[in-house]
Amino acid sequence: MRVRALVLSDTHVSSSTSRVLPRAVLEAAATADVIVHAGDFVGPEVLEALSALAPVHAVLGNNDHGLVGRLPATTEFDLGGVSFAVVHDSGPTAGRSNRLARMFPTAELVVFGHSHQPWSSPGVNGQWLLNPGSPTQRRRAPTHTFAWVEAGDGRQLCATVVHVES
């Protein structure tokens, strides 16, 4: 079975901010089979809006104070026969691949966020590492971003970072 997952992190949207999800993200969410969010929703509004569009696998970010108890710190699941793991903060760049392989030894794809820097690269032991960046706060990244992952028949078919027009 082929699965198309919208991958997000660091949306930083709440009722107390003027920030909103870009139209491109909402359109993508409406066509996704599943949504994976690597934390820092900031408020429950985005989690609830995304959950109304597709099933959501999400973790708690360091700014998700209002979601403590609703989201786990890490999660692992299978999509299309591919084992996924999600964590918000993967730690420093130095040693990241080995650290994530130790944290999630059976995961084929590890999704993380926190830095707002998009990253899609092979790790160690056959893992793929993916940070979708942020669709709302680019920080040092050149653009706002999110990602798509296509998985099926027990393998990751594609992991693509998408640049969003602001």
N, C-alpha and C positions, 0 to 999 in steps of 0.2 A: 504494500500500500504506500503510495507516494503522499508525503505531507509537506505542506508549505507553511513555514513558521516565520512570522514577523518577530524580529528580535529588537528589543528596545532596552535602554537604560537611561538613568539620569534625566528623566522628563521634568522634574522639579516644578510641578504644577500643583497649585492648591487654590482654594477659594480666597486666600489672603494674598495671592500674587496676581499680577496682570498677565502673566505668561499663560499661553494656551498651546495645545498640540497643533502643529502645522496641519493644514488640510491634507497634505500628502500622507501623513502618518495615519490620519483617520480613514482615508480612502484605502490605504494598505491594510489596515486592521479589518476593514469590512470585507476584504477578500481573502484574509488569512484563514487557514485551517485551525491554527493555534497561535497564541501570542506568548512569547517568552520575555520577561522583564527582569533585568538584573538590578533592580532596586533604585532607590531615590525617586519614588513617586512624589514625595513630600506630603501630599494629602491624599485622602481616599478617593477623591473625585476621578482621577485618571484610572485607577484600578477598577472602579465601578463602571466607568464608561467603556473601558476595554473589555471587561467581563461580559458586557451586554452584546458585544460583537463577535466574540470567539472565546473558547476556553483559554484561561491564562495560567501559566506556570510562572511564579514570581518569588523573589526573595526580598528580604528586608535590607534597605540601604541605611547608611549612617545618618541620613536626614529624615528617615521615616518614623519619627517619634510617635505619631498618631496611629501607626499601623503595627506597633509592637503587640504581639499576641495573635495577630491575624496572618503574619507571614513568617516563614522560617528564615534562618540565616543562610542556609544552603538548601538546595533541592536537587534530586536526581530522578530522572524519568526516561522513558523510551519513546521515541517518535519515529515511525517508519522503520523500526528495527535498528535505530541508532541510539546509543546511550548518551544522554545529555546530562551535564551537571551545570549548576548556576550558583554563582557567588557574587556578591557586590564588589568587594575589595580584594583584588588578587595580590596586593602587596607591591613592593618595588619591582621595577622592570628587571633588574638583575636577579637572576634565579627564578623568575616567574614560571618558566616551563617545568622545571624540576619540582617546584613547590606545588603547582597545580596537579602534576602527575602523582605526587604523594597524597594530596588531599582527595583526589578522585581517581584512584588507580584503574577503575573499570570504565571510566567515561571516554567516549570517542570524541565528543565535542564539549568543550568547556566554555561557557559564556560568563563574562564578567563585565563590570562597569567601573564606576568611581572616578576614573581619570578624565572622562569625557573625550578621550583620544581613541578614534576608531582603530581597530587592530584585527587583522585576520591573517593568521599565520600557523604553520605547523608547529606543534610543540614537541615533546619527547614521547617515546613509546607509542607513536602513531596517533597521538591526540591532535585535534585541531583546536586552536585558541581563537576566540572571537569576542571582541569588545565592539558593540555597535556604535559607540560614541554617544552623543546626545542630540536629539532633534530640536532642543530648545536653548541650550547653553553650550556654545562651541568652545569656550575658553581659548586654549591655544590651537585648537584644530582649525583648519582653513574654512570648514563649512559645518553646518548642522548635519547629522547623519542618523541613520538607523540601518538595520540589516535584514536580509532575507536568508533563510536556510531552507534548502529543499533536501529532503531525506526520503529514502524508500528502498525497499528490497534489501534492508540491512546495511545500507551504506549512505554516507553523506554525498549527495549529488552536487551540491553547490552551496557556497556561503559567499554572499555578496553584500558589500557595504554600499548603501545608497546615499548620495549627497542630496540634501533637501534645499530647495530655494527658500530663502528667508523672506 
